[in-house]
Amino acid sequence: MSSAVRVSGLAKRYGEVRAVDGIDLEIERGEVFALLGPNGAGKSTTVEILEGHRRRDAGRVEVLGHDPGRATRQWRARLGIVAQTTREAPELTVREMVRHFAGYYPRPRDPDEVIEAVGLTDKTRTRLAGLSGGQRRRVDVALGIVGDPELLFLDEPTTGFDPEARRAFWELIRGLAHDGTTIVLTTHYMEEAEVLADRVAVIAGGRILAVDTPRELGGRATEVAEVSWLEPAEGRRTLRAASPTQVVAELAERFGGEVPGLTVARPTLEDVYLRMIGETQ
Ligand SMILES: Nc1ncnc2c1ncn2[C@@H]1O[C@H](COP(=O)(O)OP(=O)(O)OP(=O)(O)O)[C@@H](O)[C@H]1O
């Protein structure tokens, strides 16, 4: 099967600012792909070009087999977009808004099922103006998926969510991915990328610094680990170890069982990400 997204040599300038400066990218169908990068890195510009909402200066772009620069209605109907929250139509109820959007698509999902999927069943008859910020964001997600898209763009989808709502949202996205929806996600939450993404791309200054699985980005999986434990009468000891399992086995033997306060840690996704970004500055 062809890729969902194929990009080569993509470039976009705003005056002197090179917002996107030669990006190559390939996203498989069914993949959850996260774009990570600091403010102003070029993520939104890239995504807007993929969505057909912004013109590019150079490069080849194919999204679901078509050039977004020549978007048709049929092609657009195959995409779902959850951009930043709009404050449109505050007088409509949740159900009215979702039904209204369903009408734009040739084969929409059932609006009430979508409302249930985003956890707003008890707010079905509430006007948008009466929702909290996190609830409004869930409506945005409902509008993005009601067309049953093949490819879903999520721009910082869980900003303003409480932890429970965020976890419920992750379940929802995992369900969509499981059913074959390709998902392109931008986020500033490393945990979100770690939980959801099959692969992440780190972008800074309009360029891609690395593309890998969250687990392996920047050599995370093989990097030296830190083994730490509580040594009686001494306090916490920490050892850097290329073979942490060996160190733990030796400790277990010496303590004759449970090692007090034992932790084994490798760099988090955030550690690796910050190091990559730091090296570009
Ligand atoms: N319409 C515009 N006109 C002029 N400059 C722009 C415009 N949109 C973006 N830029 C600039 O292009 C660069 C990339 O911006 P972009 O919005 O793509 O970054 P981003 O990675 O999405 O950032 P954030 O995480 O803050 O959303 C920035 O330097 C920004 O100031």
Ligand as a Chemical Component Dictionary entry (heavy atoms), coordinates in Angstrom:
data_LIG
# 
_chem_comp.id                   LIG 
_chem_comp.type                 NON-POLYMER 
_chem_comp.pdbx_formal_charge   0 
_chem_comp.three_letter_code    LIG 
# 
loop_
_chem_comp_atom.comp_id 
_chem_comp_atom.atom_id 
_chem_comp_atom.alt_atom_id 
_chem_comp_atom.type_symbol 
_chem_comp_atom.charge 
_chem_comp_atom.model_Cartn_x 
_chem_comp_atom.model_Cartn_y 
_chem_comp_atom.model_Cartn_z 
_chem_comp_atom.pdbx_ordinal 
LIG N1  N1  N 0 1.760 33.656 8.731  1  
LIG C1  C1  C 0 3.041 33.852 9.097  2  
LIG N2  N2  N 0 3.709 34.953 8.743  3  
LIG C2  C2  C 0 4.999 35.164 9.079  4  
LIG N3  N3  N 0 5.738 34.288 9.802  5  
LIG C3  C3  C 0 5.129 33.153 10.186 6  
LIG C4  C4  C 0 3.758 32.870 9.868  7  
LIG N4  N4  N 0 3.434 31.663 10.381 8  
LIG C5  C5  C 0 4.546 31.217 11.001 9  
LIG N5  N5  N 0 5.568 32.101 10.889 10 
LIG C6  C6  C 0 6.949 31.909 11.421 11 
LIG O1  O1  O 0 7.434 30.679 10.910 12 
LIG C7  C7  C 0 8.149 29.974 11.908 13 
LIG C8  C8  C 0 7.518 28.590 12.132 14 
LIG O2  O2  O 0 6.246 28.740 12.720 15 
LIG P1  P1  P 0 5.257 27.521 13.013 16 
LIG O3  O3  O 0 3.948 28.108 13.439 17 
LIG O4  O4  O 0 5.233 26.605 11.852 18 
LIG O5  O5  O 0 5.978 26.823 14.263 19 
LIG P2  P2  P 0 5.466 25.689 15.259 20 
LIG O6  O6  O 0 6.536 24.671 15.306 21 
LIG O7  O7  O 0 4.110 25.228 14.859 22 
LIG O8  O8  O 0 5.382 26.451 16.655 23 
LIG P3  P3  P 0 4.405 26.285 17.944 24 
LIG O9  O9  O 0 4.908 25.096 18.706 25 
LIG O10 O10 O 0 4.639 27.556 18.684 26 
LIG O11 O11 O 0 3.002 26.120 17.446 27 
LIG C9  C9  C 0 8.166 30.865 13.133 28 
LIG O12 O12 O 0 9.373 31.586 13.143 29 
LIG C10 C10 C 0 6.976 31.789 12.910 30 
LIG O13 O13 O 0 7.187 33.026 13.530 31 
# 
loop_
_chem_comp_bond.comp_id 
_chem_comp_bond.atom_id_1 
_chem_comp_bond.atom_id_2 
_chem_comp_bond.value_order 
_chem_comp_bond.pdbx_ordinal 
LIG N1  C1  SING 1  
LIG C1  N2  SING 2  
LIG C1  C4  DOUB 3  
LIG N2  C2  DOUB 4  
LIG C2  N3  SING 5  
LIG N3  C3  DOUB 6  
LIG C3  C4  SING 7  
LIG C3  N5  SING 8  
LIG C4  N4  SING 9  
LIG N4  C5  DOUB 10 
LIG C5  N5  SING 11 
LIG N5  C6  SING 12 
LIG C6  O1  SING 13 
LIG C6  C10 SING 14 
LIG O1  C7  SING 15 
LIG C7  C8  SING 16 
LIG C7  C9  SING 17 
LIG C8  O2  SING 18 
LIG O2  P1  SING 19 
LIG P1  O3  DOUB 20 
LIG P1  O4  SING 21 
LIG P1  O5  SING 22 
LIG O5  P2  SING 23 
LIG P2  O6  DOUB 24 
LIG P2  O7  SING 25 
LIG P2  O8  SING 26 
LIG O8  P3  SING 27 
LIG P3  O9  DOUB 28 
LIG P3  O10 SING 29 
LIG P3  O11 SING 30 
LIG C9  O12 SING 31 
LIG C9  C10 SING 32 
LIG C10 O13 SING 33 
# 
